[in-house]
Amino acid sequence: MGVFIEISVNSELLDPEQSEAIIRLCPVDIFGMVGNHLAVKPENEDECTLCRLCLETAPRAAIVIHKTYNGEKLISLGTN
């Protein structure tokens, strides 16, 4: 769990291809696979640069980035 950023993933909303695309797109290696599910690497969570690439790629509400320092939530808005 990050100090400044908490990222949650609803892997049930992601297919394997979307999960792999998110892993490839993330410039700071936040995501990985656990079994067949996309997961957050807790040790990398605070490295998030808020680039929004994962949010633009993931289906609606599959990824939520919570900025713990101000309470704002960024929610993926892709179509599904």
Secondary structure as GFF3:
##gff-version 3
##sequence-region A 1 80
A	DSSP	beta_strand	5	9	.	.	.	ID=ss1
A	DSSP	three_ten_helix	11	13	.	.	.	ID=ss2
A	DSSP	alpha_helix	16	25	.	.	.	ID=ss3
A	DSSP	beta_strand	31	34	.	.	.	ID=ss4
A	DSSP	beta_strand	37	40	.	.	.	ID=ss5
A	DSSP	three_ten_helix	42	47	.	.	.	ID=ss6
A	DSSP	alpha_helix	53	57	.	.	.	ID=ss7
A	DSSP	beta_strand	63	67	.	.	.	ID=ss8
A	DSSP	beta_strand	73	75	.	.	.	ID=ss9
###
